[in-house]
Amino acid sequence: MEPLNGNNLGTSSKNKSIGKRYILTGVIILLSAFSFGLVGALQYTSPGLFKNVLSFEKVRPLHVSSAVFWILLAACGSVTHYLAEVKGKLWSVRLSNVQWYLFTGSIILILLSYLFGIFGGREYWEFHPLLAGPIILAWLFFIINVFKSIGSFRNQPVYVWMWMTGVVFFLFTFLESYLWLIPSFRSDVVKDMTIQWKSYGSMVGGWNMLIYGCSIYLMDKISGSQKYSYSKIAFTLYFLGLFNLMFNWGHHIYTLPAPKLIQYISYGVSMTELLLLGRIIYFWRSSVNTLKKNYHILPYRFLFAADLWIFLTLLLAIVMSIPAINIYTHGTHITVAHTMGATIGINSFLLLSFTFDIFNIHQQKVVRQISLGLYLSLASLFIFWLSLIIAGVLRADWQMHSSTVPFSVMMLSLRPYFIVFLISGVALFTGFFIIIFSLLRYHLSQKSVDKTLTLKKIKTAPNVLHN
């Protein structure tokens, strides 16, 4: 195995730049997700706003799909970059480039189809099924590149096993989510809904494998050892995560007439994965000395932020997984709060920690700007999360009691919480905008510097040869 210093001499600039390309595309898509989320929040407080131009049925899939594509692109970029660091090079940079073009092209077409009101899919994948074709092909290329780059299965650290498992299971669950296209599945409502919700729950487990694997690699890289990637607890997290993505989806179907055994198993395992990851990050932080923290300050701060949200998401998820409570919370704003906490608080902060390690930012001014954006995002996300939980509790109380209060009146009573949700959402968008804008500006300035240095070398080369 190659040294964990991130400056492997065997890793060419092409291998390093392809991972960055995925991440940069991802952060632009993330801005799209926040922008459409902000429009959606405005429509919550002012129903009918932009109805003729950008109605809520368009805004919701634009927001959700953008968020999912940010996670997938950033996860692909992080795995691609770190795999090149570990192995010295990718099996095929060209194949990774083709994958990026397929991904980017399909994402653009999908978002445009939403804007024009062209649908035809299901929840989370509301685009026409034909547009899933390029994504499937791109992911097949990703699987080939990952396995060919790894080579042997012998004596591999846990993060390599996580990457291999994650790429395979994501494709499996993505294909599974399209079983509704087969009439025999679509004709049975219970079977159809069970497979649909199961596939989405397991799909999250698939990309979590990619993200958690990168987390363990980064922790080893910062600490300068392989303590965590070969530890018993890391492999416990791997096998638990594998069991989790195969079986914990049962808590999504408590309201369906499914076998009770599935519900009991899912309830037992649904929270343990987060608990273990939180424990690993917590004890790792105490083992990193001050010098290493300062050198890797941005990745360290984002890892710490993710650890805080693992704790908060774990608390909410434990409550939501209790069947008697899940009946009340299912389909309310509490579910949205849980999703936002996991997507932004855990996945996005972890992906940004990889991003700032990969882009290797040390300029004090840029570090201060990004840190400011992080602190603003953390505070506003917590208020955002709380407002959704309170709104969800009030809605759950309304929908589970034989109340004569009309739905419109109930929603009007939630308006103060939606206003807080909107204000904190604006602050959250501002925080992430500062982070992303600082990253993009730094990247462009570095490219300009690199270009200037290259031109200087070209100009001085003839003189050197003459002398």
Legacy VTK file of the C-alpha trace (Angstrom):
# vtk DataFile Version 3.0
C-alpha trace
ASCII
DATASET POLYDATA
POINTS 467 float
0.000 0.000 0.000
1.177 3.535 -0.806
2.000 6.008 1.979
-0.867 8.124 3.322
0.705 11.510 2.707
-1.465 12.743 -0.163
1.621 13.696 -2.155
2.348 10.367 -3.795
4.948 10.977 -6.518
3.405 8.171 -8.570
0.092 10.026 -8.774
0.015 12.098 -11.962
-1.709 15.464 -12.306
-4.336 13.837 -14.574
-5.227 11.358 -11.826
-5.541 14.189 -9.317
-7.505 16.570 -11.548
-10.267 14.119 -12.500
-11.397 13.769 -8.880
-11.406 17.553 -8.520
-13.552 17.865 -11.653
-16.251 15.672 -10.106
-16.178 17.647 -6.860
-16.308 21.060 -8.563
-19.289 19.914 -10.624
-20.852 18.611 -7.424
-20.520 21.880 -5.489
-22.149 23.783 -8.375
-25.042 21.282 -8.245
-25.129 21.823 -4.462
-25.712 25.542 -5.057
-28.569 24.515 -7.335
-30.022 22.352 -4.549
-29.895 25.239 -2.072
-31.338 27.708 -4.577
-34.363 25.521 -5.338
-34.703 24.694 -1.645
-34.895 28.415 -0.894
-37.617 28.864 -3.539
-39.510 25.951 -1.963
-39.252 27.532 1.480
-40.629 30.805 0.077
-43.550 28.890 -1.411
-44.276 27.337 1.989
-44.703 30.780 3.531
-46.410 32.269 0.458
-48.487 29.514 -1.215
-48.895 30.018 -4.955
-45.675 32.034 -5.317
-44.130 31.571 -8.802
-46.973 29.115 -9.565
-47.138 30.014 -13.251
-43.357 29.936 -13.784
-41.846 27.562 -11.226
-44.546 25.678 -9.340
-43.802 23.592 -6.229
-44.223 20.293 -8.121
-41.211 21.383 -10.220
-39.222 22.915 -7.366
-39.324 19.831 -5.133
-37.713 17.378 -7.626
-35.244 20.080 -8.716
-34.166 20.471 -5.085
-34.140 16.760 -4.177
-32.403 15.523 -7.342
-29.767 18.282 -7.118
-28.993 17.265 -3.517
-28.666 13.584 -4.475
-26.478 14.381 -7.506
-24.198 16.550 -5.318
-23.674 13.572 -3.004
-23.032 11.138 -5.863
-20.651 13.444 -7.756
-18.667 14.422 -4.656
-18.505 10.801 -3.467
-17.288 9.658 -6.900
-14.698 12.446 -6.976
-13.442 11.680 -3.470
-13.161 7.926 -4.073
-11.482 8.519 -7.451
-8.906 10.933 -5.970
-8.164 8.860 -2.870
-7.943 5.643 -4.895
-5.313 7.305 -7.092
-3.416 8.339 -3.924
-3.548 4.844 -2.451
-2.637 2.947 -5.624
-0.454 5.572 -7.325
-2.797 5.885 -10.312
-6.250 5.016 -11.625
-6.668 2.056 -13.937
-8.111 4.385 -16.616
-8.324 8.192 -16.438
-10.041 8.145 -19.837
-12.825 5.894 -18.526
-13.294 8.233 -15.552
-13.577 11.178 -17.952
-16.221 9.376 -20.020
-18.087 8.624 -16.779
-18.010 12.336 -15.891
-19.420 13.349 -19.295
-22.234 10.787 -19.005
-23.059 11.909 -15.481
-22.945 15.627 -16.226
-24.896 15.314 -19.470
-27.675 13.272 -17.845
-27.889 15.664 -14.855
-28.286 18.684 -17.155
-31.002 16.904 -19.162
-32.790 15.808 -15.978
-32.867 19.297 -14.444
-34.003 20.815 -17.753
-36.785 18.221 -18.051
-38.033 19.224 -14.588
-38.002 22.905 -15.567
-40.113 22.109 -18.639
-42.491 19.962 -16.590
-41.432 16.657 -18.186
-41.693 13.866 -15.608
-42.366 10.128 -15.771
-40.449 8.643 -12.831
-41.017 7.986 -9.148
-40.144 9.740 -5.891
-36.493 10.975 -5.805
-36.055 9.843 -9.448
-38.988 11.765 -10.945
-37.334 12.158 -14.349
-38.220 9.976 -17.337
-36.730 6.446 -16.939
-34.821 6.780 -20.245
-32.605 9.418 -18.599
-31.483 6.790 -16.075
-29.634 4.969 -18.881
-26.536 7.225 -18.937
-26.339 7.099 -15.115
-26.357 3.286 -15.156
-23.665 3.188 -17.853
-21.548 5.779 -16.012
-21.789 3.783 -12.791
-20.762 0.583 -14.589
-17.621 2.418 -15.771
-17.033 3.543 -12.171
-17.269 -0.053 -10.898
-14.801 -1.265 -13.546
-12.333 1.521 -12.703
-12.545 0.931 -8.939
-12.046 -2.851 -9.119
-9.326 -2.678 -11.787
-7.465 0.030 -9.836
-7.615 -2.002 -6.611
-6.456 -5.232 -8.260
-5.963 -7.812 -5.528
-8.419 -8.281 -2.631
-5.657 -9.417 -0.285
-4.751 -7.424 2.833
-6.827 -4.390 1.849
-7.715 -1.705 4.441
-11.357 -1.341 5.439
-11.969 1.763 3.314
-11.105 -0.162 0.132
-13.689 -2.810 1.062
-16.207 -0.034 1.719
-15.566 1.517 -1.711
-15.964 -1.829 -3.481
-19.166 -2.636 -1.586
-20.607 0.848 -2.047
-20.177 0.982 -5.838
-21.777 -2.450 -6.328
-24.709 -1.958 -3.951
-25.568 1.485 -5.297
-25.987 0.102 -8.816
-27.989 -2.866 -7.498
-30.418 -0.649 -5.540
-30.651 1.925 -8.344
-31.742 -0.820 -10.756
-34.082 -2.188 -8.077
-35.812 1.199 -7.816
-36.904 0.753 -11.457
-38.620 -2.607 -10.971
-41.910 -0.695 -11.102
-41.435 -0.580 -14.900
-42.252 -4.325 -14.934
-46.067 -4.772 -14.958
-46.063 -7.699 -12.486
-44.415 -5.493 -9.853
-46.447 -2.387 -10.656
-49.801 -4.191 -10.470
-49.340 -5.186 -6.796
-49.576 -1.971 -4.747
-48.060 -3.337 -1.511
-45.206 -5.098 -3.335
-44.589 -2.003 -5.452
-44.400 0.368 -2.447
-42.300 -2.084 -0.416
-39.671 -2.450 -3.150
-39.708 1.282 -3.844
-39.089 2.330 -0.239
-36.695 -0.552 0.350
-34.557 0.404 -2.662
-34.290 4.048 -1.558
-33.348 3.095 1.996
-30.662 0.675 0.809
-29.425 3.136 -1.820
-28.515 5.591 0.935
-26.550 2.762 2.559
-24.678 2.288 -0.721
-23.410 5.857 -0.995
-22.812 5.935 2.786
-20.309 3.113 2.249
-18.383 5.338 -0.181
-18.506 8.324 2.191
-17.630 6.390 5.371
-14.742 4.710 3.564
-13.353 8.114 2.571
-13.816 9.287 6.186
-11.651 6.479 7.555
-9.018 7.047 4.847
-8.907 10.769 5.654
-8.606 10.129 9.388
-5.660 7.819 8.768
-4.140 10.374 6.401
-4.359 13.174 8.973
-3.047 11.024 11.819
-0.263 9.630 9.593
-0.966 5.977 10.432
-3.201 3.104 9.388
-4.514 2.566 12.905
-8.189 2.991 12.058
-8.283 1.398 8.595
-7.110 -1.978 9.949
-8.776 -1.757 13.378
-11.424 -4.196 14.611
-13.949 -1.414 15.153
-13.509 -0.178 11.565
-14.213 -3.661 10.186
-17.137 -3.931 12.608
-18.460 -0.696 11.105
-18.004 -2.188 7.630
-19.922 -5.404 8.330
-22.558 -3.551 10.322
-22.927 -1.040 7.480
-23.288 -3.931 5.027
-25.955 -5.561 7.205
-27.547 -2.143 7.651
-27.911 -1.328 3.964
-29.420 -4.781 3.345
-31.925 -4.825 6.233
-32.457 -1.490 8.001
-34.870 -0.247 5.308
-37.671 -1.979 7.228
-38.351 1.148 9.291
-39.515 2.847 6.069
-42.399 0.385 5.703
-43.852 0.234 9.221
-47.129 1.506 7.761
-47.292 -1.332 5.185
-48.576 -4.864 5.940
-45.074 -6.375 5.912
-43.828 -9.283 8.103
-43.111 -8.175 11.677
-39.694 -9.879 11.622
-38.467 -7.345 9.032
-39.582 -4.495 11.282
-37.866 -5.967 14.354
-34.562 -6.530 12.503
-34.586 -3.051 10.970
-35.342 -1.450 14.331
-32.463 -3.322 15.942
-29.801 -2.316 13.399
-30.976 1.035 12.054
-29.042 3.220 14.498
-25.927 1.213 15.275
-24.021 2.271 12.137
-24.192 5.980 13.012
-23.274 5.205 16.625
-20.098 3.386 15.562
-19.042 6.048 13.059
-19.560 8.755 15.689
-17.439 6.759 18.156
-14.599 6.356 15.649
-14.490 10.084 14.831
-14.775 11.046 18.520
-11.815 8.942 19.660
-9.803 9.797 16.553
-10.054 13.536 17.319
-8.475 13.029 20.736
-5.534 11.152 19.155
-4.584 13.867 16.628
-1.894 16.253 17.884
-2.093 20.053 17.553
0.411 20.261 14.684
-1.557 17.851 12.521
-4.851 19.576 13.398
-3.458 22.941 12.291
-2.051 21.572 9.029
-5.340 19.836 8.182
-7.494 22.484 9.868
-10.369 22.631 7.338
-10.836 18.848 6.926
-10.601 18.509 10.725
-13.273 21.182 11.362
-15.692 19.671 8.860
-15.168 16.192 10.319
-15.938 17.634 13.766
-19.101 19.324 12.403
-20.236 15.998 10.910
-19.629 14.296 14.276
-21.944 16.794 15.999
-24.664 16.059 13.447
-24.180 12.305 13.776
-25.117 12.747 17.455
-28.193 14.916 16.724
-29.377 12.741 13.818
-28.890 9.631 15.945
-31.151 11.032 18.676
-33.927 11.865 16.230
-33.528 8.604 14.297
-33.805 6.473 17.449
-37.108 8.172 18.281
-38.390 7.846 14.694
-37.514 4.143 14.559
-39.842 3.241 17.469
-42.898 1.791 15.672
-45.459 3.460 17.977
-43.862 6.880 17.313
-43.111 6.205 13.624
-46.856 5.980 12.936
-47.146 9.613 14.057
-43.986 10.979 12.424
-44.219 9.187 9.060
-44.858 11.688 6.277
-44.543 14.761 8.496
-41.903 17.512 8.622
-40.030 15.373 11.183
-39.071 13.033 8.332
-37.867 16.062 6.364
-35.836 17.235 9.400
-34.197 13.804 9.670
-33.378 13.769 5.948
-31.971 17.314 5.985
-29.895 16.602 9.098
-28.382 13.494 7.503
-27.936 14.997 4.016
-26.442 18.341 5.081
-25.187 17.724 8.613
-23.508 14.372 7.983
-23.054 13.649 4.268
-22.362 17.196 3.059
-20.001 18.120 5.904
-18.087 14.844 5.424
-17.882 15.392 1.657
-16.637 18.943 2.222
-13.973 17.652 4.605
-12.695 15.436 1.745
-12.979 18.388 -0.638
-10.739 20.662 1.422
-8.221 17.877 1.934
-8.110 17.196 -1.823
-7.775 20.899 -2.723
-5.157 21.289 0.046
-6.090 24.839 1.116
-3.725 26.529 3.595
-4.031 30.260 2.817
-5.103 31.882 6.095
-7.551 34.302 4.475
-9.341 31.514 2.607
-9.345 29.287 5.708
-10.969 32.087 7.752
-13.650 32.676 5.097
-14.521 28.985 4.827
-14.548 28.612 8.623
-16.957 31.560 8.877
-19.245 29.849 6.352
-19.038 26.604 8.354
-19.976 28.256 11.677
-22.891 30.106 10.065
-24.073 26.872 8.420
-23.866 24.922 11.679
-25.906 27.438 13.679
-28.551 28.018 11.001
-28.906 24.289 10.247
-29.707 23.605 13.913
-32.477 26.276 13.956
-33.721 25.026 10.561
-33.828 21.453 11.918
-35.664 22.432 15.125
-38.328 24.440 13.269
-39.097 21.411 11.079
-39.332 19.092 14.096
-41.774 21.403 15.910
-43.892 21.803 12.765
-43.831 18.013 12.336
-44.985 17.367 15.915
-47.944 19.744 15.487
-48.901 18.181 12.152
-48.590 14.655 13.589
-50.937 15.617 16.415
-53.454 16.963 13.872
-53.370 13.979 11.509
-53.603 11.287 14.222
-56.617 12.735 16.010
-60.189 13.033 14.811
-59.975 16.790 14.536
-62.526 18.940 12.748
-59.817 21.476 11.895
-59.365 21.637 8.079
-55.923 20.952 6.592
-55.605 24.537 5.315
-56.267 25.944 8.807
-53.712 23.552 10.341
-51.080 24.568 7.776
-51.806 28.237 8.449
-51.151 27.657 12.165
-47.683 26.307 11.228
-46.794 29.481 9.340
-44.636 30.997 12.164
-42.438 27.884 12.099
-42.212 28.037 8.320
-41.039 31.661 8.600
-38.269 30.562 11.009
-37.560 27.704 8.583
-37.243 30.255 5.739
-35.001 32.708 7.642
-32.694 29.940 8.878
-32.721 28.483 5.350
-31.495 31.810 3.951
-28.726 31.860 6.576
-27.851 28.240 5.743
-27.686 29.070 2.032
-25.458 32.078 2.839
-23.080 29.926 4.875
-22.723 27.320 2.144
-22.420 30.025 -0.511
-19.434 31.491 1.390
-17.856 28.019 1.567
-18.413 27.197 -2.111
-17.529 30.668 -3.438
-14.264 30.647 -1.432
-13.411 27.201 -2.808
-14.135 28.147 -6.431
-12.239 31.439 -6.193
-9.245 29.676 -4.618
-9.286 27.011 -7.338
-9.400 29.611 -10.137
-6.572 31.615 -8.561
-4.430 28.466 -8.269
-5.083 27.588 -11.903
-4.003 31.105 -12.874
-0.799 30.740 -10.825
-0.065 27.324 -12.349
-0.621 28.694 -15.853
1.752 31.614 -15.194
4.457 29.260 -13.871
4.062 26.993 -16.899
4.460 29.945 -19.283
7.583 31.083 -17.428
9.093 27.603 -17.733
8.369 27.542 -21.462
9.972 30.966 -21.956
13.114 30.089 -19.963
13.526 26.596 -21.466
15.366 27.730 -24.682
17.832 29.802 -22.624
18.520 26.829 -20.373
19.172 24.587 -23.381
21.451 27.230 -24.970
23.515 27.616 -21.813
LINES 1 468
467 0 1 2 3 4 5 6 7 8 9 10 11 12 13 14 15 16 17 18 19 20 21 22 23 24 25 26 27 28 29 30 31 32 33 34 35 36 37 38 39 40 41 42 43 44 45 46 47 48 49 50 51 52 53 54 55 56 57 58 59 60 61 62 63 64 65 66 67 68 69 70 71 72 73 74 75 76 77 78 79 80 81 82 83 84 85 86 87 88 89 90 91 92 93 94 95 96 97 98 99 100 101 102 103 104 105 106 107 108 109 110 111 112 113 114 115 116 117 118 119 120 121 122 123 124 125 126 127 128 129 130 131 132 133 134 135 136 137 138 139 140 141 142 143 144 145 146 147 148 149 150 151 152 153 154 155 156 157 158 159 160 161 162 163 164 165 166 167 168 169 170 171 172 173 174 175 176 177 178 179 180 181 182 183 184 185 186 187 188 189 190 191 192 193 194 195 196 197 198 199 200 201 202 203 204 205 206 207 208 209 210 211 212 213 214 215 216 217 218 219 220 221 222 223 224 225 226 227 228 229 230 231 232 233 234 235 236 237 238 239 240 241 242 243 244 245 246 247 248 249 250 251 252 253 254 255 256 257 258 259 260 261 262 263 264 265 266 267 268 269 270 271 272 273 274 275 276 277 278 279 280 281 282 283 284 285 286 287 288 289 290 291 292 293 294 295 296 297 298 299 300 301 302 303 304 305 306 307 308 309 310 311 312 313 314 315 316 317 318 319 320 321 322 323 324 325 326 327 328 329 330 331 332 333 334 335 336 337 338 339 340 341 342 343 344 345 346 347 348 349 350 351 352 353 354 355 356 357 358 359 360 361 362 363 364 365 366 367 368 369 370 371 372 373 374 375 376 377 378 379 380 381 382 383 384 385 386 387 388 389 390 391 392 393 394 395 396 397 398 399 400 401 402 403 404 405 406 407 408 409 410 411 412 413 414 415 416 417 418 419 420 421 422 423 424 425 426 427 428 429 430 431 432 433 434 435 436 437 438 439 440 441 442 443 444 445 446 447 448 449 450 451 452 453 454 455 456 457 458 459 460 461 462 463 464 465 466
